[in-house]
Amino acid sequence: MKTVVVIRDIGDEKQQLGVCYVIDGKKVIFKSESIERGWVDNKKNVSCVPAEMYPLKKEYSSRFKKELWELKDVEGRSECKFHAANYARQLNGCIALGETRVDMDKDGYYDVTNSRETMRKFHKAMGNDRDAVIIIEDLIKFDEYEKEI
């Protein structure tokens, strides 16, 4: 069974950026940038999910009309999937992957590039598996620091 690891390294209440790895045994077989909505107390449709370990299952999405990987057992949440998106605002609690970080729309926030192709590569790395595990880690836990802005 493969392990997906997302290490969040930049974030606020608007967005979370990180790096995503797919690990097969002890070998990293995929790496990309990740983007999510920011942390808003795990609120449905506006927040990323809590940093934790979750089961990951490949299932058919009637909304996207294709099979996608979905995080399971997220408290108070459902339908948290991996799908293509370039901007955090295109996500409702899901995770998107991209090639590089660039402020494409000049709003002062990084976006991810080439998301559709990066998601294709992610699915290829996951192969024919239908079950995996995902570990999400916050490199810096922003709620542990006082803001002085």
ChimeraX attribute file (.defattr): number of C-alpha atoms within 10 A of each C-alpha:
attribute: neighborCount
match mode: 1-to-1
recipient: residues
	/A:1	12
	/A:2	22
	/A:3	20
	/A:4	25
	/A:5	19
	/A:6	26
	/A:7	21
	/A:8	22
	/A:9	15
	/A:10	17
	/A:11	21
	/A:12	13
	/A:13	14
	/A:14	16
	/A:15	23
	/A:16	23
	/A:17	28
	/A:18	22
	/A:19	16
	/A:20	25
	/A:21	22
	/A:22	22
	/A:23	18
	/A:24	15
	/A:25	10
	/A:26	8
	/A:27	10
	/A:28	14
	/A:29	14
	/A:30	18
	/A:31	21
	/A:32	21
	/A:33	23
	/A:34	29
	/A:35	31
	/A:36	31
	/A:37	27
	/A:38	22
	/A:39	22
	/A:40	17
	/A:41	12
	/A:42	17
	/A:43	14
	/A:44	16
	/A:45	17
	/A:46	22
	/A:47	22
	/A:48	27
	/A:49	26
	/A:50	15
	/A:51	17
	/A:52	12
	/A:53	17
	/A:54	17
	/A:55	16
	/A:56	23
	/A:57	19
	/A:58	19
	/A:59	14
	/A:60	13
	/A:61	14
	/A:62	8
	/A:63	6
	/A:64	9
	/A:65	8
	/A:66	9
	/A:67	15
	/A:68	17
	/A:69	23
	/A:70	25
	/A:71	23
	/A:72	18
	/A:73	13
	/A:74	16
	/A:75	9
	/A:76	9
	/A:77	15
	/A:78	15
	/A:79	16
	/A:80	22
	/A:81	22
	/A:82	23
	/A:83	21
	/A:84	21
	/A:85	24
	/A:86	25
	/A:87	21
	/A:88	26
	/A:89	16
	/A:90	14
	/A:91	24
	/A:92	18
	/A:93	26
	/A:94	25
	/A:95	27
	/A:96	28
	/A:97	31
	/A:98	25
	/A:99	18
	/A:100	15
	/A:101	18
	/A:102	14
	/A:103	13
	/A:104	14
	/A:105	10
	/A:106	9
	/A:107	8
	/A:108	9
	/A:109	16
	/A:110	21
	/A:111	26
	/A:112	25
	/A:113	20
	/A:114	15
	/A:115	23
	/A:116	17
	/A:117	14
	/A:118	23
	/A:119	21
	/A:120	14
	/A:121	16
	/A:122	23
	/A:123	18
	/A:124	11
	/A:125	19
	/A:126	23
	/A:127	10
	/A:128	9
	/A:129	12
	/A:130	15
	/A:131	16
	/A:132	19
	/A:133	17
	/A:134	23
	/A:135	17
	/A:136	18
	/A:137	17
	/A:138	18
	/A:139	14
	/A:140	13
	/A:141	13
	/A:142	14
	/A:143	9
	/A:144	7
	/A:145	8
	/A:146	7
	/A:147	7
	/A:148	4
	/A:149	3
